[in-house]
Amino acid sequence: MVADAAPRQAGLRRRIGSSFGRIATGLVAGVVVTLSLGLVIFVFGRVSGREFAPSHFRMRGFSFYEFPLLGVQVTPIRRWDITPDIASRLSATAWISRPNTPPQTWHLVSLSRGSTAVRFADAELLTRFLEYEPVAASIDSRNWLSWSRDHSDVANLLWPQVQKLANEDLYLFIPELFAIARRADDAAAAARQIERFLDDQYAELANDLREAGQTELAAEILRQSRSIPGPEAD
């Protein structure tokens, strides 16, 4: 019987060794797969961007990781404040209103995924005037705060209207307002030109909405246009 037990013990050891081998192979394979997925997510799955809160003239950055192609988020969203100095200073003036409550609405400024190029959203049409970045060099964004102080009568018209349009997500109208403000000789001229420009833009937008069958939204756009500040009497 002792002789019979030896082969059984040897077979048992082989089976145990084989099981441990399969387990070890499985663990190594699991580690390799996990590390490979982690590397893919780290290289191609990072999502980052910027957002703008028109109600407070604040900006923030954000980032998180997701499974590439699937778009499944795998990490919490991290956010941090990147409000430009000019926006903070404007918020301290009467030109920009800032509620006491935290911002509720954030508009996308830019977004990038993995190694793809940065994509800009409509809000960038305003934030470019607030940032000290090369993209803004051609429009003298660094000078808008000092310009506003030197032309406070025009700034009193410009910035409230800029914020109004931003709150309405009508960023496409904003660059021309800055151009009008630069060209205007005085506040009365600026008001007339701003009113005429926005009347035309609101009317065109309302017409496009009506043609698309969105009559209620078109009517709302026209109601918004009636709150444009009119020119001062000479």
NUBA-563948 format. One line per 5 residues: number of its first residue (from 1); for each residue x, y, z of N, C-alpha, C. Coordinates in pm, whole numbers. Layout:
REM NUBA-563948
NUM> X,Y,Z,X,Y,Z,X,Y,Z ~ ... $
//
This chain:
REM NUBA-563948
1> 82,-121,0,0,0,0,85,125,0 ~ 200,112,66,291,225,65,338,252,-76 ~ 360,141,-149,404,157,-288,296,223,-372 ~ 169,188,-342,58,250,-417,43,398,-385 ~ 75,438,-263,56,579,-221,155,671,-291 $
6> 272,623,-323,374,709,-384,329,765,-518 ~ 277,678,-609,231,736,-737,117,834,-718 ~ 27,804,-619,-85,896,-597,-34,1032,-549 ~ 63,1031,-459,118,1158,-409,190,1235,-520 ~ 260,1158,-606,330,1224,-717,229,1287,-812 $
11> 119,1215,-840,16,1271,-927,-49,1393,-866 ~ -71,1388,-734,-130,1502,-665,-39,1624,-673 ~ 92,1601,-656,185,1713,-664,185,1774,-804 ~ 175,1685,-907,172,1736,-1044,48,1822,-1068 ~ -66,1773,-1015,-190,1849,-1035,-185,1983,-962 $
16> -129,1980,-840,-117,2104,-764,-23,2200,-836 ~ 92,2144,-883,186,2228,-957,124,2285,-1083 ~ 45,2201,-1152,-21,2249,-1273,-122,2358,-1241 ~ -197,2343,-1132,-295,2445,-1091,-226,2575,-1056 ~ -117,2565,-978,-44,2686,-945,12,2753,-1071 $
21> 56,2671,-1166,108,2726,-1291,1,2802,-1367 ~ -121,2743,-1373,-229,2811,-1443,-268,2940,-1371 ~ -271,2933,-1238,-305,3053,-1160,-202,3163,-1182 ~ -73,3123,-1177,34,3222,-1196,27,3282,-1337 ~ 1,3196,-1435,-11,3246,-1573,-128,3342,-1586 $
26> -240,3305,-1522,-357,3392,-1525,-330,3526,-1458 ~ -259,3523,-1343,-228,3647,-1274,-136,3735,-1357 ~ -36,3675,-1417,56,3753,-1502,-19,3813,-1619 ~ -107,3732,-1681,-184,3782,-1795,-275,3897,-1751 ~ -337,3881,-1632,-424,3986,-1581,-349,4116,-1555 $
31> -228,4102,-1498,-146,4221,-1472,-107,4288,-1603 ~ -69,4208,-1702,-29,4264,-1832,-147,4337,-1897 ~ -265,4274,-1894,-384,4337,-1953,-418,4466,-1880 ~ -413,4462,-1745,-445,4581,-1665,-349,4695,-1694 ~ -220,4662,-1697,-120,4765,-1726,-137,4820,-1867 $
36> -170,4733,-1962,-189,4778,-2100,-310,4870,-2110 ~ -421,4831,-2045,-539,4917,-2045,-510,5050,-1978 ~ -435,5044,-1865,-400,5167,-1796,-317,5260,-1882 ~ -223,5201,-1957,-138,5282,-2045,-220,5343,-2158 ~ -312,5266,-2215,-398,5318,-2322,-484,5432,-2271 $
41> -542,5413,-2152,-626,5518,-2093,-543,5642,-2063 ~ -423,5623,-2008,-337,5736,-1973,-296,5816,-2096 ~ -266,5747,-2206,-216,5814,-2326,-330,5870,-2410 ~ -437,5792,-2427,-542,5829,-2522,-674,5867,-2455 ~ -685,5846,-2325,-816,5865,-2261,-831,5992,-2180 $
46> -731,6079,-2179,-745,6202,-2101,-834,6302,-2173 ~ -931,6353,-2102,-1021,6456,-2153,-999,6581,-2070 ~ -975,6693,-2135,-953,6817,-2061,-1015,6933,-2138 ~ -1039,7040,-2069,-1098,7156,-2135,-1116,7271,-2040 ~ -1189,7373,-2088,-1217,7493,-2010,-1363,7528,-2024 $
51> -1417,7591,-1919,-1556,7634,-1918,-1565,7777,-1868 ~ -1671,7846,-1908,-1691,7986,-1872,-1831,8004,-1816 ~ -1840,8073,-1702,-1969,8105,-1640,-2000,8251,-1667 ~ -2090,8281,-1763,-2117,8421,-1798,-2182,8500,-1686 ~ -2253,8432,-1596,-2320,8502,-1488,-2222,8563,-1389 $
56> -2100,8507,-1381,-2000,8553,-1285,-1868,8593,-1351 ~ -1858,8577,-1484,-1732,8602,-1555,-1618,8524,-1492 ~ -1643,8396,-1469,-1542,8308,-1413,-1509,8198,-1513 ~ -1385,8151,-1507,-1342,8040,-1592,-1285,7929,-1503 ~ -1299,7806,-1551,-1239,7694,-1479,-1191,7590,-1580 $
61> -1087,7519,-1540,-1040,7406,-1618,-1095,7278,-1561 ~ -1098,7174,-1642,-1145,7044,-1594,-1070,6933,-1667 ~ -1064,6817,-1605,-1002,6702,-1671,-1053,6574,-1606 ~ -1053,6468,-1683,-1086,6334,-1633,-1035,6234,-1736 ~ -1043,6106,-1701,-1000,6000,-1793,-1119,5913,-1829 $
66> -1118,5863,-1952,-1225,5777,-2002,-1165,5666,-2086 ~ -1245,5560,-2111,-1203,5457,-2205,-1208,5516,-2345 ~ -1095,5518,-2418,-1097,5572,-2553,-1201,5501,-2640 ~ -1261,5576,-2730,-1363,5529,-2823,-1496,5499,-2755 ~ -1492,5434,-2638,-1617,5401,-2569,-1679,5523,-2502 $
71> -1595,5618,-2461,-1646,5737,-2394,-1698,5710,-2254 ~ -1652,5603,-2191,-1695,5569,-2055,-1598,5631,-1956 ~ -1648,5719,-1871,-1563,5789,-1774,-1514,5693,-1667 ~ -1385,5699,-1636,-1326,5606,-1538,-1269,5677,-1417 ~ -1257,5809,-1419,-1209,5883,-1303,-1303,6000,-1276 $
76> -1307,6050,-1153,-1390,6168,-1125,-1339,6289,-1202 ~ -1426,6387,-1221,-1387,6511,-1288,-1315,6601,-1189 ~ -1199,6647,-1228,-1123,6742,-1147,-1140,6881,-1207 ~ -1171,6980,-1124,-1193,7117,-1171,-1108,7214,-1089 ~ -1065,7324,-1154,-986,7426,-1085,-1011,7560,-1152 $
81> -996,7665,-1075,-1025,7800,-1122,-910,7853,-1208 ~ -945,7911,-1324,-845,7972,-1412,-896,8109,-1460 ~ -976,8174,-1377,-1032,8302,-1416,-922,8404,-1445 ~ -919,8462,-1567,-816,8561,-1599,-829,8685,-1511 ~ -719,8753,-1494,-716,8870,-1408,-815,8977,-1454 $
86> -824,8997,-1586,-914,9101,-1635,-1060,9068,-1601 ~ -1097,8939,-1608,-1234,8901,-1575,-1263,8925,-1427 ~ -1166,8894,-1342,-1184,8919,-1198,-1198,9068,-1170 ~ -1118,9148,-1238,-1124,9293,-1216,-1255,9352,-1270 ~ -1301,9300,-1385,-1427,9347,-1439,-1543,9312,-1347 $
91> -1535,9196,-1284,-1641,9153,-1193,-1650,9241,-1070 ~ -1543,9312,-1041,-1541,9401,-925,-1596,9539,-959 ~ -1632,9560,-1086,-1686,9689,-1130,-1836,9679,-1150 ~ -1898,9793,-1179,-2042,9795,-1207,-2072,9748,-1349 ~ -1969,9728,-1429,-1990,9687,-1568,-2039,9542,-1577 $
96> -1997,9459,-1484,-2034,9318,-1483,-2105,9287,-1352 ~ -2221,9224,-1362,-2293,9184,-1241,-2252,9043,-1202 ~ -2240,9019,-1073,-2202,8887,-1024,-2294,8851,-908 ~ -2386,8755,-926,-2476,8715,-816,-2397,8660,-698 ~ -2462,8662,-582,-2398,8609,-462,-2400,8457,-459 $
101> -2488,8396,-537,-2495,8251,-542,-2389,8196,-639 ~ -2348,8070,-621,-2248,8011,-711,-2301,8002,-854 ~ -2213,7999,-953,-2257,7986,-1092,-2335,7856,-1113 ~ -2443,7866,-1188,-2525,7749,-1219,-2502,7701,-1362 ~ -2462,7791,-1450,-2446,7758,-1592,-2301,7780,-1635 $
106> -2244,7678,-1695,-2108,7686,-1748,-2113,7651,-1896 ~ -2054,7736,-1979,-2048,7712,-2122,-1909,7661,-2160 ~ -1907,7564,-2246,-1780,7506,-2290,-1699,7607,-2372 ~ -1571,7618,-2339,-1479,7705,-2413,-1393,7622,-2507 ~ -1334,7516,-2456,-1248,7431,-2538,-1248,7290,-2481 $
111> -1213,7193,-2568,-1214,7052,-2528,-1110,6977,-2610 ~ -1038,6888,-2543,-945,6800,-2614,-957,6659,-2555 ~ -940,6561,-2644,-944,6421,-2604,-817,6352,-2650 ~ -746,6291,-2555,-625,6220,-2590,-526,6308,-2663 ~ -480,6260,-2777,-381,6335,-2854,-443,6419,-2965 $
116> -577,6430,-2966,-643,6508,-3071,-624,6657,-3046 ~ -642,6736,-3151,-626,6881,-3140,-738,6940,-3055 ~ -710,7054,-2996,-809,7124,-2914,-921,7176,-3004 ~ -1045,7154,-2961,-1160,7207,-3033,-1220,7321,-2951 ~ -1251,7432,-3017,-1305,7548,-2950,-1455,7558,-2969 $
121> -1523,7602,-2864,-1667,7624,-2869,-1695,7773,-2879 ~ -1824,7809,-2890,-1861,7950,-2912,-1812,8043,-2801 ~ -1808,7995,-2676,-1769,8082,-2565,-1628,8136,-2581 ~ -1545,8068,-2661,-1408,8116,-2684,-1407,8250,-2757 ~ -1518,8283,-2826,-1527,8412,-2895,-1526,8528,-2796 $
126> -1563,8502,-2671,-1551,8603,-2566,-1423,8585,-2486 ~ -1393,8463,-2444,-1280,8443,-2354,-1147,8483,-2418 ~ -1141,8481,-2551,-1016,8525,-2615,-987,8671,-2585 ~ -1089,8749,-2555,-1069,8889,-2520,-1027,8904,-2373 ~ -1035,8796,-2297,-1006,8802,-2155,-876,8733,-2117 $
131> -814,8666,-2212,-697,8584,-2179,-569,8644,-2236 ~ -461,8626,-2160,-329,8673,-2204,-258,8558,-2275 ~ -312,8516,-2388,-255,8405,-2461,-223,8447,-2604 ~ -133,8374,-2672,-98,8411,-2810,-218,8419,-2902 ~ -320,8333,-2880,-436,8334,-2967,-507,8469,-2963 $
136> -485,8543,-2854,-553,8671,-2839,-466,8789,-2878 ~ -344,8763,-2919,-250,8873,-2944,-299,8970,-3050 ~ -366,8916,-3152,-407,9001,-3263,-523,9094,-3228 ~ -587,9071,-3114,-702,9155,-3078,-674,9238,-2953 ~ -549,9247,-2914,-510,9334,-2803,-590,9307,-2676 $
141> -606,9181,-2640,-685,9150,-2521,-622,9208,-2395 ~ -490,9225,-2394,-424,9276,-2274,-465,9420,-2243 ~ -514,9490,-2344,-544,9631,-2326,-691,9661,-2296 ~ -776,9560,-2293,-918,9590,-2279,-954,9647,-2142 ~ -885,9607,-2038,-916,9664,-1907,-874,9810,-1901 $
146> -753,9840,-1945,-709,9980,-1946,-792,10062,-2044 ~ -827,10001,-2159,-914,10071,-2254,-1048,10105,-2189 ~ -1103,10012,-2115,-1233,10034,-2051,-1225,10146,-1949 ~ -1114,10153,-1878,-1098,10261,-1782,-1084,10397,-1850 ~ -1016,10396,-1966,-996,10521,-2039,-1122,10564,-2114 $
151> -1212,10469,-2143,-1335,10498,-2217,-1454,10446,-2138 ~ -1463,10490,-2014,-1563,10434,-1923,-1706,10455,-1973 ~ -1731,10565,-2047,-1865,10589,-2096,-1907,10483,-2198 ~ -1814,10442,-2284,-1843,10335,-2380,-1843,10199,-2310 ~ -1752,10181,-2215,-1745,10055,-2140,-1875,10030,-2065 $
156> -1940,10137,-2019,-2068,10122,-1950,-2174,10057,-2039 ~ -2159,10075,-2170,-2251,10013,-2267,-2201,9876,-2310 ~ -2070,9867,-2332,-2013,9746,-2389,-2027,9624,-2298 ~ -1974,9632,-2177,-1963,9512,-2094,-2097,9455,-2049 ~ -2194,9538,-2007,-2324,9479,-1973,-2388,9407,-2092 $
161> -2372,9464,-2213,-2429,9399,-2330,-2354,9271,-2363 ~ -2223,9271,-2346,-2144,9150,-2368,-2190,9040,-2272 ~ -2209,9074,-2146,-2253,8974,-2050,-2394,8924,-2082 ~ -2481,9014,-2125,-2617,8974,-2163,-2614,8871,-2276 ~ -2535,8899,-2379,-2524,8806,-2492,-2464,8673,-2447 $
166> -2365,8678,-2360,-2303,8555,-2311,-2404,8472,-2232 ~ -2483,8538,-2148,-2585,8465,-2073,-2687,8399,-2165 ~ -2711,8460,-2280,-2805,8405,-2378,-2738,8307,-2474 ~ -2607,8281,-2452,-2530,8190,-2538,-2524,8241,-2682 ~ -2520,8372,-2698,-2510,8434,-2831,-2371,8493,-2850 $
171> -2271,8410,-2831,-2132,8455,-2840,-2094,8500,-2981 ~ -2165,8452,-3081,-2131,8489,-3218,-2144,8639,-3243 ~ -2225,8708,-3164,-2244,8851,-3181,-2135,8935,-3114 ~ -2061,8874,-3022,-1975,8951,-2932,-1853,9016,-2999 ~ -1778,8945,-3085,-1659,9010,-3141,-1687,9143,-3209 $
176> -1800,9153,-3280,-1831,9278,-3348,-1859,9390,-3248 ~ -1912,9358,-3128,-1935,9461,-3027,-1803,9524,-2984 ~ -1699,9443,-2969,-1568,9497,-2934,-1515,9586,-3046 ~ -1538,9545,-3169,-1493,9626,-3283,-1568,9759,-3287 ~ -1697,9757,-3261,-1777,9880,-3259,-1727,9972,-3149 $
181> -1701,9914,-3032,-1654,9995,-2919,-1521,10062,-2951 ~ -1431,9992,-3018,-1302,10047,-3056,-1319,10164,-3153 ~ -1414,10150,-3246,-1430,10251,-3351,-1509,10374,-3306 ~ -1595,10357,-3207,-1689,10463,-3170,-1617,10587,-3117 ~ -1668,10703,-3156,-1611,10829,-3108,-1657,10864,-2968 $
186> -1778,10823,-2934,-1832,10852,-2801,-1940,10750,-2768 ~ -1996,10762,-2647,-2095,10665,-2601,-2222,10667,-2684 ~ -2266,10786,-2725,-2388,10795,-2804,-2372,10724,-2937 ~ -2256,10744,-3002,-2231,10677,-3128,-2221,10526,-3109 ~ -2155,10484,-3000,-2144,10341,-2972,-2281,10280,-2950 $
191> -2368,10348,-2876,-2502,10296,-2849,-2582,10280,-2977 ~ -2574,10380,-3064,-2647,10372,-3191,-2598,10254,-3275 ~ -2465,10239,-3284,-2410,10133,-3367,-2438,9994,-3307 ~ -2428,9984,-3175,-2459,9856,-3109,-2605,9820,-3130 ~ -2693,9918,-3113,-2836,9892,-3130,-2867,9848,-3273 $
196> -2809,9916,-3370,-2835,9883,-3510,-2781,9743,-3543 ~ -2659,9714,-3498,-2599,9583,-3525,-2681,9470,-3463 ~ -2717,9487,-3336,-2790,9379,-3269,-2932,9364,-3322 ~ -2997,9475,-3358,-3128,9465,-3421,-3121,9377,-3546 ~ -3020,9401,-3629,-3003,9323,-3751,-2975,9176,-3721 $
201> -2888,9152,-3622,-2850,9015,-3590,-2965,8936,-3529 ~ -3038,9000,-3437,-3153,8933,-3376,-3261,8904,-3481 ~ -3284,9000,-3570,-3385,8981,-3674,-3346,8865,-3766 ~ -3219,8861,-3803,-3171,8753,-3890,-3182,8617,-3821 ~ -3145,8614,-3693,-3153,8489,-3618,-3298,8444,-3602 $
206> -3388,8539,-3572,-3530,8505,-3557,-3587,8452,-3688 ~ -3547,8511,-3799,-3594,8465,-3930,-3546,8323,-3959 ~ -3420,8295,-3926,-3368,8159,-3945,-3444,8058,-3860 ~ -3479,8097,-3737,-3553,8007,-3648,-3694,7983,-3701 ~ -3759,8088,-3752,-3893,8070,-3808,-3890,7975,-3928 $
211> -3788,7991,-4013,-3777,7903,-4129,-3751,7759,-4087 ~ -3691,7740,-3969,-3667,7606,-3917,-3786,7553,-3838 ~ -3894,7631,-3834,-4014,7588,-3764,-4015,7613,-3615 ~ -3916,7688,-3564,-3908,7716,-3420,-3964,7856,-3392 ~ -4094,7870,-3410,-4157,8002,-3401,-4155,8058,-3259 $
216> -4171,7974,-3159,-4169,8022,-3020,-4032,8077,-2983 ~ -3928,8005,-3024,-3792,8051,-2995,-3762,8179,-3072 ~ -3814,8189,-3193,-3795,8312,-3272,-3860,8431,-3202 ~ -3980,8410,-3146,-4047,8518,-3074,-3968,8557,-2950 ~ -3909,8459,-2882,-3829,8487,-2763,-3705,8568,-2799 $
221> -3642,8535,-2911,-3525,8609,-2957,-3561,8754,-2982 ~ -3675,8778,-3044,-3718,8915,-3070,-3749,8990,-2941 ~ -3803,8920,-2843,-3828,8985,-2713,-3696,9024,-2648 ~ -3596,8939,-2661,-3464,8971,-2605,-3404,9093,-2673 ~ -3428,9108,-2802,-3369,9220,-2875,-3424,9353,-2828 $
226> -3542,9354,-2768,-3602,9480,-2725,-3535,9537,-2600 ~ -3450,9456,-2537,-3379,9503,-2416,-3244,9562,-2450 ~ -3216,9579,-2579,-3089,9642,-2620,-3090,9788,-2580 ~ -2983,9840,-2519,-2981,9981,-2481,-2986,10072,-2602 ~ -3070,10171,-2597,-3083,10264,-2709,-2983,10376,-2700 $
231> -2968,10454,-2809,-2873,10565,-2809,-2918,10677,-2720 ~ -2822,10745,-2664,-2855,10859,-2580,-2892,10977,-2668 ~ -2976,11062,-2616,-3014,11182,-2692,-2896,11277,-2699 ~ -2881,11341,-2816,-2772,11436,-2832,-2806,11567,-2760 $
//
